[in-house]
Amino acid sequence: MNTHRWMSIQFFSFFMTWGIFLPYWTGWIIHTKGISVPQASLIMSLGLIARGLSTLAAFPYLSGKFSSKSLLNGAGIGTLVAILFYIPASSFTSLLIVTVVFHFFYPALMPALDSAAGALVQSGQLRHYGRSRQWGSIGFISAGMFLSIFTGIMGDEVILWALLLGIAVLVCLGYMPAPVILSKKPPADQTQKGSMLKLFRIKHFRLVLVTVILLQAAHASYYNYGYLFLQEIHAPQYLIGAMINIAVIAEIIFFSIADRRFHNFSVGSLLAMAAFGSSVRWILVFAFPNVIVFCIAQTLHACSFAMGHYAFMKYLIKNISHVQIPKAQGIYSALALSWSTAVFTIFGGYLYEIEPRYAFIGMIVCTIPSMMLALLYRKLEFRKEISLSI
């Protein structure tokens, strides 16, 4: 099978389920299991901690023992088994235990897919990361659009069954023939050669990592309370999915043009623009709590998430070796997409209880520092270019 097509299908199938899980899962737990917002915040935050442990420790270790295809299939099967236990779970304790197990397997699929894409780009088998990644965004929006219709008709109970069906499809598609390089077991000495500590000795890796940690942490309130906030400002139930997916449409547009339009932009410039766009986004949601402005602010997801993620992938592909990419992805997923989000989910939940709008303006405590660090890195990049030209 064509490498671009295989990668696009894998991104599409995973993000189809992510489009169900990310915006709807906290609301599903609250509305169908009868627990409070603070309890749901604690459950999801501890799940994010488990996700961080999985992607920081288990995923990099296993990537040195098994092929990329085996890791993808194993994580998919583990996810399918874990989600079945949500059906009987009803108490706070049982939901917490199932969520921790579920987060050990499910989110590991994301760094596994990005690591596979990075390896294919470096080997020359995949020309454009952005064009394949956009199919992930298309999968995300497709699931959300359909789910918004069904939740409007059948209620929030349908969210679990939609996610279960999506994961089952993901597992089945995982057995499609994959590019040969992804089916090869890593060399026996890969773990030693690709020590995680070596990443922090790579020039500016720590600076870029802290920047994206802050940038991605700023989405905590949106991911966990965006669905609830739209209900709070009296958005029509049947349109909530469409409103959430405005962000993903903006993301799709960005990824479709990123390789062509932003190829010559430096990583520092991309990160600075992402942080600025993110700051404007949360200020708008806070200052104008109405459906129209929320929808306008959603377009800035192209900056706050897509541009920041693209910038980090660009940095990895340019500066990190094939052996170290899974470890770098594990660190990124654990610190930027998991633990920092867990901390700010609790912070956002506390603010949401006081006043829903505060949960969003509170996120600028991440975006402003990330913009400052991005500008610092941009300055360092500029100095490097001058020194090389002399």
C-alpha positions as CSV (number, residue, x, y, z in Angstrom):
1,M,0.0,0.0,0.0
2,N,1.1,3.6,-0.7
3,T,2.9,4.9,2.4
4,H,1.0,8.2,2.4
5,R,-2.3,6.4,2.2
6,W,-1.4,4.0,5.0
7,M,-0.3,6.8,7.3
8,S,-3.4,8.8,6.5
9,I,-5.7,5.9,7.2
10,Q,-4.0,5.3,10.6
11,F,-4.2,9.0,11.5
12,F,-7.9,9.1,10.4
13,S,-8.9,6.0,12.4
14,F,-7.2,7.1,15.6
15,F,-8.4,10.7,15.5
16,M,-11.9,9.6,14.6
17,T,-12.0,8.1,18.2
18,W,-10.1,11.1,19.6
19,G,-12.9,13.3,18.3
20,I,-15.3,11.4,20.4
21,F,-13.1,11.1,23.5
22,L,-11.6,14.5,23.9
23,P,-14.6,16.9,23.7
24,Y,-17.3,14.6,25.1
25,W,-15.8,12.2,27.7
26,T,-15.8,14.4,30.7
27,G,-19.4,15.4,30.0
28,W,-20.3,11.7,29.5
29,I,-18.9,10.8,32.9
30,I,-20.7,13.6,34.6
31,H,-24.1,13.2,32.9
32,T,-24.4,9.4,32.7
33,K,-22.5,8.3,35.8
34,G,-23.9,11.0,38.1
35,I,-20.6,12.5,39.5
36,S,-19.7,16.1,40.1
37,V,-17.5,18.4,38.1
38,P,-14.7,18.4,40.7
39,Q,-14.8,14.5,40.9
40,A,-14.7,14.3,37.0
41,S,-11.8,16.7,37.0
42,L,-9.9,14.6,39.5
43,I,-10.6,11.4,37.5
44,M,-9.5,12.9,34.2
45,S,-6.4,14.5,35.8
46,L,-5.3,11.2,37.4
47,G,-5.9,9.6,34.0
48,L,-3.6,12.1,32.5
49,I,-0.9,11.3,35.1
50,A,-1.2,7.6,34.1
51,R,-1.0,8.7,30.4
52,G,2.2,10.6,31.2
53,L,3.7,7.5,32.9
54,S,2.8,5.4,29.9
55,T,4.2,7.7,27.3
56,L,7.3,8.7,29.2
57,A,8.3,5.3,30.5
58,A,6.5,2.4,28.9
59,F,6.2,3.6,25.3
60,P,9.9,4.6,24.9
61,Y,11.0,1.3,26.5
62,L,8.7,-0.8,24.4
63,S,9.7,1.1,21.3
64,G,13.2,-0.3,21.8
65,K,11.8,-3.9,22.0
66,F,9.0,-4.0,19.4
67,S,8.3,-2.7,16.0
68,S,6.1,0.4,15.5
69,K,3.3,-1.8,14.0
70,S,3.4,-4.2,17.0
71,L,3.2,-1.2,19.4
72,L,0.2,0.3,17.5
73,N,-1.7,-3.1,17.5
74,G,-0.9,-3.8,21.1
75,A,-2.1,-0.4,22.3
76,G,-5.2,-0.7,20.2
77,I,-6.2,-4.1,21.7
78,G,-5.4,-2.9,25.3
79,T,-7.7,0.1,24.7
80,L,-10.5,-2.0,23.4
81,V,-10.4,-4.3,26.5
82,A,-10.1,-1.3,28.9
83,I,-13.1,0.6,27.5
84,L,-15.4,-2.5,28.0
85,F,-14.9,-2.0,31.8
86,Y,-16.6,1.4,31.6
87,I,-19.9,-0.3,31.0
88,P,-20.3,-1.8,34.5
89,A,-18.4,1.0,36.3
90,S,-20.6,3.3,38.3
91,S,-18.9,4.5,41.5
92,F,-16.2,7.1,41.7
93,T,-13.6,4.5,42.7
94,S,-14.4,2.1,39.8
95,L,-14.5,5.0,37.3
96,L,-11.1,6.2,38.5
97,I,-9.5,2.7,38.2
98,V,-10.9,2.1,34.7
99,T,-9.8,5.6,33.6
100,V,-6.3,5.0,34.8
101,V,-6.1,1.7,32.9
102,F,-7.7,3.2,29.8
103,H,-5.2,6.1,29.8
104,F,-2.3,3.7,30.0
105,F,-3.1,2.2,26.6
106,Y,-5.2,4.7,24.6
107,P,-3.2,7.9,24.5
108,A,0.0,5.9,23.7
109,L,-1.4,5.6,20.2
110,M,-0.7,9.3,19.6
111,P,3.1,9.3,20.1
112,A,3.3,5.9,18.4
113,L,1.6,7.3,15.2
114,D,3.8,10.5,15.2
115,S,6.9,8.4,15.8
116,A,6.0,6.3,12.8
117,A,5.3,9.3,10.7
118,G,8.6,10.9,11.7
119,A,10.5,7.7,10.9
120,L,8.9,7.6,7.4
121,V,9.7,11.2,6.7
122,Q,13.3,10.8,7.7
123,S,13.6,7.6,5.5
124,G,12.2,9.5,2.6
125,Q,9.1,7.3,2.3
126,L,6.7,10.0,3.4
127,R,7.3,13.4,1.7
128,H,4.9,15.6,3.7
129,Y,3.9,15.1,7.4
130,G,1.2,17.7,7.3
131,R,-0.7,16.2,4.4
132,S,-1.0,12.9,6.2
133,R,-1.7,14.5,9.6
134,Q,-4.6,16.5,8.1
135,W,-6.5,13.2,7.7
136,G,-6.4,12.8,11.5
137,S,-8.1,16.1,11.8
138,I,-10.7,15.1,9.2
139,G,-11.4,11.9,11.2
140,F,-11.7,14.0,14.3
141,I,-14.3,16.3,12.8
142,S,-16.2,13.5,11.1
143,A,-16.7,11.7,14.4
144,G,-17.8,14.9,16.2
145,M,-20.3,15.9,13.5
146,F,-22.0,12.5,13.5
147,L,-21.9,12.2,17.3
148,S,-23.5,15.6,17.8
149,I,-26.5,14.4,15.8
150,F,-26.8,11.2,17.8
151,T,-26.4,12.8,21.2
152,G,-29.1,15.3,20.3
153,I,-31.5,12.4,19.4
154,M,-30.4,9.7,21.9
155,G,-28.7,11.5,24.7
156,D,-25.2,11.3,26.1
157,E,-25.4,7.5,26.6
158,V,-24.5,7.0,23.0
159,I,-21.0,8.5,23.5
160,L,-19.7,5.3,25.1
161,W,-21.0,3.1,22.3
162,A,-19.6,5.4,19.6
163,L,-16.2,5.3,21.2
164,L,-16.3,1.5,21.6
165,L,-17.2,1.1,17.9
166,G,-14.5,3.5,16.8
167,I,-11.8,1.6,18.8
168,A,-13.0,-1.7,17.3
169,V,-12.6,-0.2,13.8
170,L,-9.1,1.1,14.8
171,V,-8.0,-2.3,15.9
172,C,-9.2,-3.9,12.7
173,L,-7.4,-1.3,10.5
174,G,-4.2,-1.9,12.5
175,Y,-3.8,-5.2,10.8
176,M,-3.5,-3.7,7.3
177,P,-0.1,-4.2,5.6
178,A,2.3,-1.5,6.9
179,P,5.5,0.0,5.4
180,V,8.3,-2.5,5.8
181,I,10.4,-0.1,8.0
182,L,7.6,0.0,10.6
183,S,7.4,-3.8,10.8
184,K,11.1,-4.2,11.6
185,K,12.2,-4.8,15.2
186,P,14.6,-2.2,16.5
187,P,18.3,-3.2,16.9
188,A,19.1,-4.9,20.2
189,D,21.4,-2.0,21.3
190,Q,18.9,0.8,20.4
191,T,18.0,1.5,24.1
192,Q,21.7,2.2,24.9
193,K,22.3,4.3,21.8
194,G,19.1,6.3,22.2
195,S,19.3,7.1,25.9
196,M,16.6,9.5,26.9
197,L,19.1,11.7,28.8
198,K,20.9,12.4,25.6
199,L,17.9,14.3,24.3
200,F,18.4,17.0,26.9
201,R,22.0,17.5,25.7
202,I,20.8,18.3,22.2
203,K,21.0,22.1,21.7
204,H,17.9,24.0,22.6
205,F,15.8,20.8,23.2
206,R,14.9,21.9,26.7
207,L,13.9,25.4,25.6
208,V,11.7,24.1,22.8
209,L,10.2,21.4,25.1
210,V,9.2,23.9,27.9
211,T,7.7,26.2,25.2
212,V,5.4,23.4,23.8
213,I,4.6,22.2,27.3
214,L,3.1,25.6,28.2
215,L,1.5,25.9,24.9
216,Q,-0.3,22.6,25.0
217,A,-1.2,22.9,28.7
218,A,-3.2,26.0,27.8
219,H,-5.8,23.7,26.2
220,A,-6.8,22.0,29.5
221,S,-9.9,24.0,30.1
222,Y,-11.1,23.8,26.5
223,Y,-10.6,20.0,26.3
224,N,-12.3,19.3,29.6
225,Y,-14.9,22.1,29.9
226,G,-15.5,23.4,26.4
227,Y,-18.6,21.0,26.0
228,L,-20.0,22.1,29.3
229,F,-19.3,25.8,28.6
230,L,-21.2,25.7,25.4
231,Q,-24.2,24.3,27.4
232,E,-23.6,27.0,29.9
233,I,-23.9,29.8,27.3
234,H,-27.1,28.1,25.9
235,A,-25.7,26.8,22.6
236,P,-28.2,24.5,20.9
237,Q,-27.4,20.9,21.8
238,Y,-27.6,19.7,18.2
239,L,-25.0,22.4,17.1
240,I,-22.4,21.8,19.8
241,G,-20.6,19.2,17.8
242,A,-20.4,21.6,14.9
243,M,-19.1,24.4,17.1
244,I,-16.4,22.2,18.6
245,N,-15.4,21.1,15.1
246,I,-14.8,24.6,13.8
247,A,-11.5,24.3,15.6
248,V,-10.7,21.1,13.8
249,I,-11.7,22.6,10.4
250,A,-9.1,25.3,11.1
251,E,-6.6,22.6,12.1
252,I,-7.3,20.7,8.8
253,I,-6.8,23.8,6.8
254,F,-3.5,24.5,8.5
255,F,-2.1,21.0,8.1
256,S,-3.1,21.0,4.4
257,I,-1.1,24.1,3.7
258,A,1.7,23.9,6.4
259,D,4.3,22.0,4.3
260,R,3.9,24.5,1.5
261,R,3.2,27.8,3.2
262,F,5.2,27.5,6.4
263,H,8.2,25.4,5.2
264,N,10.6,28.3,5.4
265,F,9.4,29.6,8.8
266,S,11.7,28.9,11.7
267,V,10.6,26.8,14.6
268,G,10.8,29.8,16.9
269,S,8.6,32.0,14.7
270,L,6.0,29.2,14.5
271,L,5.9,28.8,18.2
272,A,5.7,32.5,18.8
273,M,2.7,32.9,16.5
274,A,1.1,29.8,18.1
275,A,1.4,31.3,21.6
276,F,0.1,34.7,20.4
277,G,-2.9,33.1,18.7
278,S,-3.6,31.0,21.8
279,S,-3.6,34.1,24.1
280,V,-6.0,35.9,21.8
281,R,-8.3,32.8,21.7
282,W,-8.8,32.5,25.5
283,I,-9.1,36.3,26.0
284,L,-12.0,36.3,23.4
285,V,-13.8,33.4,25.1
286,F,-13.5,35.2,28.5
287,A,-14.4,38.7,27.4
288,F,-17.4,37.7,25.1
289,P,-19.2,34.6,26.5
290,N,-21.5,34.1,23.6
291,V,-21.9,31.5,20.9
292,I,-20.8,33.7,18.0
293,V,-17.5,34.8,19.6
294,F,-16.8,31.3,20.8
295,C,-17.1,30.1,17.2
296,I,-14.8,32.8,15.9
297,A,-12.2,32.0,18.6
298,Q,-12.3,28.4,17.6
299,T,-10.6,29.3,14.3
300,L,-7.5,30.1,16.4
301,H,-7.0,26.4,17.2
302,A,-5.0,26.5,13.9
303,C,-2.5,28.5,15.9
304,S,-2.8,27.3,19.5
305,F,-2.6,23.6,18.7
306,A,-1.9,22.8,15.1
307,M,0.9,25.4,14.5
308,G,2.6,24.5,17.9
309,H,2.4,20.8,17.2
310,Y,3.8,21.3,13.6
311,A,6.6,23.4,14.9
312,F,7.6,20.7,17.4
313,M,7.5,18.0,14.7
314,K,9.6,20.2,12.5
315,Y,12.2,20.5,15.3
316,L,12.2,16.8,15.9
317,I,12.6,15.8,12.2
318,K,15.5,18.3,11.8
319,N,17.4,17.8,15.0
320,I,16.5,14.3,16.5
321,S,17.8,11.0,15.2
322,H,15.5,8.1,14.2
323,V,16.5,6.1,17.2
324,Q,15.6,9.0,19.6
325,I,12.3,10.1,18.0
326,P,10.1,7.7,20.1
327,K,11.7,8.9,23.3
328,A,11.3,12.5,22.3
329,Q,7.7,11.8,21.4
330,G,7.2,10.1,24.8
331,I,8.6,13.1,26.7
332,Y,6.4,15.4,24.6
333,S,3.3,13.4,25.1
334,A,3.9,12.9,28.9
335,L,4.9,16.5,29.8
336,A,3.1,18.6,27.2
337,L,0.0,16.5,26.4
338,S,-0.5,14.8,29.8
339,W,1.0,16.0,33.0
340,S,0.8,19.7,32.4
341,T,-2.7,19.3,31.1
342,A,-3.6,17.3,34.2
343,V,-2.3,20.1,36.5
344,F,-4.2,22.8,34.6
345,T,-7.3,20.6,34.4
346,I,-7.6,20.8,38.2
347,F,-6.7,24.5,38.1
348,G,-9.3,25.1,35.4
349,G,-11.9,23.1,37.3
350,Y,-11.4,25.2,40.3
351,L,-11.9,28.4,38.3
352,Y,-14.9,26.9,36.4
353,E,-16.7,26.3,39.7
354,I,-16.2,30.0,40.6
355,E,-17.2,31.3,37.1
356,P,-17.0,29.3,33.9
357,R,-15.3,32.1,32.0
358,Y,-12.4,32.2,34.5
359,A,-11.3,28.7,33.4
360,F,-10.4,30.1,30.0
361,I,-8.7,33.4,30.9
362,G,-6.7,31.4,33.4
363,M,-4.9,29.7,30.6
364,I,-2.9,32.8,29.7
365,V,-0.7,31.9,32.6
366,C,0.7,29.4,30.1
367,T,0.4,31.2,26.8
368,I,2.2,34.4,27.8
369,P,5.4,32.7,29.2
370,S,5.4,30.3,26.2
371,M,5.4,33.3,23.8
372,M,8.3,34.9,25.7
373,L,10.3,31.6,25.4
374,A,9.4,31.2,21.8
375,L,10.7,34.7,21.0
376,L,13.9,33.9,22.9
377,Y,14.4,30.7,20.8
378,R,13.7,32.7,17.6
379,K,16.4,35.1,18.6
380,L,18.9,32.2,19.2
381,E,18.0,30.8,15.8
382,F,18.6,34.2,14.2
383,R,22.0,34.4,15.8
384,K,22.9,30.9,14.6
385,E,21.9,31.9,11.0
386,I,24.1,35.0,11.1
387,S,27.1,33.0,12.5
388,L,26.8,30.4,9.7
389,S,26.6,33.1,7.0
390,I,29.8,34.8,8.2
